Amino acid sequence: MIETTGTKTAGSETPGTILLFGTGAFAGRIACDIGATARAPVTVVIAGRNRARLDWLVTAGNARAAVFGTQARFLGAHCDLLEPGAAAPVLAAHQPRVVVQAASVQTSAVIAAGDGWARLVAEGGLSATAVFQALLSVRVAQAMRRECPEAAFVNCCFPDVVNGMIAALGLPVACGVGNIGILSGAFAGVLGAGSAGRLAVLAHYQTIGAFRRPAAERGGLPLPRVWLDGAEVADVAGRFAGVKLTAEPAIEISGAAGVPMLVAMATGGEARGHAPGPLGLPGGYPVRWADGAMRLALPAGLGEAEAIAWNAGFEAANGLVVGQDGMVRYTGLLRDRLRDLSPELAAGFAMRDLEAVHGAMAALRGRLQVS
């Protein structure tokens, strides 16, 4: 049974409707920023299992829309994605134009924890969490294929890597939110108001770490590629030395980064920006949404093959790669660390076996969290 807070009539795909799965901090940031900025009529249906948090986000979203005088309206739908088949009734009832999936069984706060699981993630990289990040997103994407195949899917759960896992199952994914948006937003902020359109950034999530360190400690760390007014910046570390991110997930920027694109997608508009995992590609790119489709918007002189290969190189060296055969393979230090803990998991898996692999990975995580 679907429980919806507010008034909404089910029917065919509804222009201006965003269905947002998740009630955590990241989803809350997205919802509240839509409430403050949407200049076109948009309805945001927030779906989650925490009823109190769900009700609060609906209240907060509508309050912010009233305060800022925007055309956003918020509704709530109780939904527990951990229950099999939970996404389908909500999708069928609301027929959104855009589905934003921000619910995960692994929070990004793991980067600031201190147990054995956090140490594995710190040493081997965030791709250690990919199975947990992919689980609910794959469930939603599969339900979308049946219930609202024309909707655009935006996966917010580790999209640099997980979007490729989703695509390996033949499921469409438009893009993600966050990661590259942190850097492109922070860099534009250094340049000043109105400068976002002057920037083009190519960034894998692994390049964010340098900017969590003081400027003097960034030597030798992987950095994004940046173009300003069409010319590539030779000294990215020096040009943006004033950018210093928090050790915790930077949702104050990352959650906001996708909001203009989401509103454009929902209301039939156009938008340019930066997004991770567009069209299931690895890493993050400059992108453009127009005519109902997502496209790369690379700077002149940078070909798609070069951009994709540059991003793919990070996970090929250390992390997780998805082959054309649908096989997921761990690489580099992450593979080595996993091999010490579970040779079976380190050997990789077929994406069709994701649900079973999740169980095995959850058992490993549980063991490490008490060490």
C-alpha positions in Angstrom: 0.0 0.0 0.0 1.3 3.5 -0.9 0.9 6.2 1.7 1.3 9.7 0.2 1.3 12.9 2.2 -0.3 15.7 0.2 -2.5 15.6 -2.9 -1.3 13.9 -6.0 -3.3 12.2 -8.8 -1.7 9.2 -10.4 -1.6 9.1 -14.2 0.7 9.3 -17.1 4.2 10.8 -16.8 3.8 14.1 -15.0 5.9 17.0 -16.3 7.7 18.7 -13.4 7.6 15.7 -11.1 10.8 14.5 -9.4 10.7 11.3 -7.3 13.5 11.5 -4.7 14.3 8.2 -2.9 16.0 8.8 0.4 15.7 10.9 3.5 19.3 11.2 4.6 21.5 14.3 4.7 22.3 14.2 1.0 18.7 13.8 -0.1 17.6 16.5 2.4 20.1 18.9 0.9 18.8 18.3 -2.6 15.2 18.7 -1.5 15.8 21.9 0.4 17.9 23.5 -2.3 15.2 22.7 -4.9 12.7 24.4 -2.5 14.9 27.5 -2.4 15.8 27.8 -6.1 13.2 26.2 -8.4 11.8 29.0 -10.7 9.7 26.6 -12.8 6.8 24.6 -11.4 8.1 21.3 -9.9 6.7 18.7 -7.6 9.1 16.7 -5.5 7.8 13.5 -4.1 10.2 12.3 -1.3 10.1 8.6 -0.7 11.7 7.0 2.4 11.2 4.6 5.3 11.8 7.0 8.2 8.4 8.5 8.6 9.4 11.2 11.0 12.3 12.3 8.8 10.1 12.0 5.7 7.4 14.3 7.2 10.0 16.8 8.3 11.6 17.1 4.8 8.2 17.6 3.3 7.5 20.4 5.8 11.0 21.9 5.4 10.8 21.8 1.6 7.4 23.5 1.5 8.6 26.0 4.0 11.6 26.9 2.0 9.6 27.3 -1.1 7.3 29.7 0.7 10.2 31.6 2.2 12.0 32.0 -1.2 8.9 32.4 -3.3 9.6 29.5 -5.6 7.3 27.2 -7.5 8.3 23.9 -5.8 5.8 21.7 -4.0 6.7 18.7 -1.8 4.9 15.5 -1.1 5.9 12.4 0.9 5.5 8.7 0.1 6.4 6.0 2.7 8.7 3.4 1.0 11.3 1.0 2.4 13.6 0.0 -0.5 15.0 -2.8 1.6 11.7 -4.6 1.1 11.6 -6.5 -2.3 9.4 -4.7 -4.9 9.0 -1.6 -2.7 9.9 0.9 -5.5 7.4 -0.2 -8.1 4.2 1.0 -6.5 5.6 4.4 -5.8 6.9 4.8 -9.3 3.6 3.6 -10.8 1.6 6.0 -8.7 3.5 9.1 -9.3 4.9 8.5 -12.8 7.8 11.0 -12.4 9.7 12.6 -15.2 12.9 12.2 -13.1 13.9 9.6 -10.5 16.7 10.6 -8.1 18.0 7.7 -6.0 19.9 8.8 -2.9 19.1 5.9 -0.5 22.0 3.6 0.3 22.9 0.8 2.7 26.3 2.4 3.1 26.6 6.1 4.1 29.3 8.3 2.8 30.2 9.1 6.4 32.4 5.9 6.4 35.3 8.1 5.3 35.3 9.7 8.8 34.8 6.5 10.8 37.6 4.5 12.6 36.8 0.8 12.5 38.2 -2.0 10.5 35.7 -1.5 7.6 36.6 2.2 7.5 40.3 1.3 7.4 39.7 -1.0 4.4 37.8 1.8 2.6 40.6 4.3 3.5 43.4 2.0 2.3 41.7 0.4 -0.7 39.4 3.2 -1.8 35.7 3.9 -1.8 35.1 1.2 -4.4 35.1 -1.2 -1.5 31.6 0.2 -0.8 30.4 -0.2 -4.4 28.2 -3.3 -3.8 26.4 -1.5 -1.0 26.0 1.7 -3.0 24.7 -0.3 -6.0 22.1 -2.5 -4.4 19.1 -0.1 -3.9 20.0 1.8 -7.1 19.8 -1.3 -9.2 16.5 -2.2 -7.6 15.0 1.2 -8.4 16.4 1.1 -12.0 14.9 -2.3 -12.6 11.5 -1.1 -11.3 11.7 2.0 -13.5 12.1 -0.2 -16.6 8.7 -1.7 -15.9 6.8 1.2 -14.4 8.1 4.4 -16.0 10.6 3.6 -18.7 10.6 7.2 -20.1 11.8 8.8 -16.9 15.4 9.9 -16.5 17.3 8.1 -13.8 19.8 10.0 -11.6 21.8 7.8 -9.2 23.4 9.7 -6.3 25.1 6.6 -4.7 28.8 6.6 -5.7 27.9 7.3 -9.4 31.5 7.5 -10.7 31.6 3.7 -10.4 28.1 2.5 -9.7 26.6 4.0 -12.8 28.8 1.7 -14.9 27.5 -1.3 -12.8 23.9 -0.2 -13.5 24.6 0.2 -17.2 26.2 -3.3 -17.3 22.7 -4.7 -16.6 21.3 -2.9 -19.6 19.6 -0.3 -17.4 19.6 3.3 -18.5 21.1 5.9 -16.2 21.3 9.6 -17.1 24.0 10.7 -14.6 24.7 11.1 -10.9 25.0 14.0 -8.5 28.1 15.1 -6.5 31.8 14.3 -6.7 32.9 16.3 -9.7 30.2 18.8 -8.7 32.1 19.5 -5.5 35.2 20.5 -7.4 33.5 22.4 -10.2 31.4 24.3 -7.7 34.3 25.1 -5.4 36.5 26.2 -8.3 33.7 28.4 -9.7 33.3 29.9 -6.2 37.0 30.9 -6.2 36.5 32.7 -9.5 33.4 34.5 -8.3 29.7 34.9 -9.3 28.8 34.1 -12.8 32.0 32.2 -13.5 30.5 28.6 -13.6 30.0 28.8 -17.4 33.7 29.6 -17.9 34.8 26.3 -16.4 35.1 22.8 -17.7 36.3 20.1 -15.3 37.2 16.5 -15.9 37.4 14.8 -12.5 37.3 11.3 -11.1 36.2 11.0 -7.4 39.8 10.0 -6.6 40.9 13.5 -7.4 38.8 15.0 -4.6 41.2 13.8 -1.9 43.9 16.3 -2.8 41.6 19.2 -1.9 40.9 17.7 1.5 44.5 18.3 2.4 46.3 21.6 3.0 47.6 23.2 -0.2 51.2 22.5 0.8 50.5 18.7 1.0 49.0 18.1 -2.5 52.2 17.4 -4.3 52.1 14.0 -6.1 48.4 13.5 -5.6 46.0 13.0 -8.5 44.3 16.2 -9.6 41.4 17.0 -11.9 41.9 18.6 -15.3 40.4 22.1 -15.6 39.7 24.4 -18.5 39.1 28.1 -18.0 37.7 30.1 -20.9 38.6 27.2 -23.2 42.2 26.9 -22.2 43.5 24.1 -20.0 44.9 25.3 -16.6 48.5 24.1 -16.3 48.8 24.4 -12.5 45.5 23.3 -11.1 46.8 22.9 -7.6 48.3 26.4 -7.6 45.3 28.1 -9.4 42.9 26.7 -6.8 45.1 26.5 -3.8 42.5 28.4 -1.8 40.0 25.5 -2.1 40.1 23.4 1.1 37.3 20.7 1.6 36.2 19.2 4.8 37.2 15.7 5.8 33.5 14.8 5.9 31.3 14.5 2.8 31.0 18.0 1.4 27.2 17.8 0.9 26.9 21.6 1.3 28.3 21.7 -2.3 27.7 18.2 -3.7 24.0 18.0 -2.9 23.4 21.5 -4.4 25.5 20.8 -7.5 22.9 18.8 -9.3 19.9 20.8 -8.5 19.7 23.1 -11.6 20.1 20.0 -13.8 17.4 18.1 -11.9 14.9 21.0 -12.2 15.7 21.3 -16.0 15.2 17.6 -16.5 11.9 17.7 -14.7 10.5 20.8 -16.4 11.6 20.3 -20.0 14.4 22.9 -19.7 18.1 22.9 -20.6 21.1 23.0 -18.4 24.9 22.8 -18.5 27.0 21.7 -15.6 29.1 18.8 -14.4 28.0 15.3 -13.4 29.5 12.0 -12.4 28.7 8.8 -14.3 26.8 10.4 -17.2 25.3 7.6 -19.4 27.1 5.0 -17.2 30.6 6.3 -17.9 33.3 6.2 -15.3 34.2 9.4 -13.5 32.9 12.9 -14.0 32.5 15.2 -17.0 31.1 18.5 -18.2 27.6 17.7 -19.4 24.5 19.3 -21.1 20.9 18.3 -20.7 18.8 19.4 -23.7 15.9 18.0 -25.7 15.3 15.3 -23.0 18.8 13.8 -23.3 22.1 13.9 -21.5 25.2 14.6 -23.5 28.9 15.2 -22.8 29.9 18.9 -23.2 33.7 18.5 -23.4 36.0 21.5 -24.0 37.3 22.0 -27.6 40.3 19.7 -28.2 39.3 17.0 -25.7 37.8 14.0 -27.5 35.3 11.6 -25.8 37.7 8.7 -26.1 40.5 10.6 -24.3 38.1 11.9 -21.6 36.7 8.4 -20.9 40.1 6.8 -20.9 41.5 9.4 -18.4 38.7 8.7 -16.0 38.7 4.9 -16.5 42.4 4.8 -15.7 41.8 5.6 -12.0 39.8 2.5 -11.3 41.9 0.4 -13.6 44.9 1.2 -11.3 43.0 0.7 -8.1 39.3 0.2 -7.5 36.6 -1.6 -9.4 36.1 -2.0 -13.2 33.1 -3.4 -15.0 33.9 -5.4 -18.2 31.7 -5.6 -21.3 30.9 -9.1 -20.2 29.1 -7.7 -17.1 31.9 -9.0 -14.8 33.0 -6.8 -11.9 36.7 -7.0 -11.1 38.6 -5.4 -8.3 42.0 -3.9 -9.0 45.2 -2.7 -7.4 45.5 -2.2 -3.6 41.8 -2.8 -3.1 42.0 -6.3 -4.7 45.0 -7.1 -2.6 43.3 -6.0 0.7 40.2 -7.9 -0.2 42.2 -11.0 -1.0 43.6 -11.0 2.5 40.1 -10.9 3.9 38.0 -12.9 1.5 39.6 -14.5 -1.6 36.1 -15.2 -3.0 35.1 -11.6 -2.9 38.4 -10.4 -4.3 37.9 -12.6 -7.3 35.0 -10.4 -8.5 31.5 -11.2 -9.6 28.9 -11.0 -12.3 26.5 -8.1 -12.0 23.6 -10.5 -12.3 24.7 -11.9 -8.9 24.7 -8.6 -7.1 22.1 -9.5 -4.5 24.0 -12.6 -3.4 27.3 -10.8 -3.4 25.8 -8.1 -1.2 25.0 -10.7 1.4 28.6 -11.9 1.5 30.0 -8.3 1.5 27.7 -7.4 4.3 29.0 -10.3 6.4 32.6 -9.0 5.8 31.6 -5.5 6.7 30.0 -6.6 9.9 33.1 -8.6 10.9 35.4 -5.6 10.3 33.2 -3.1 12.0 33.9 -4.7 15.4 37.7 -4.7 14.8 
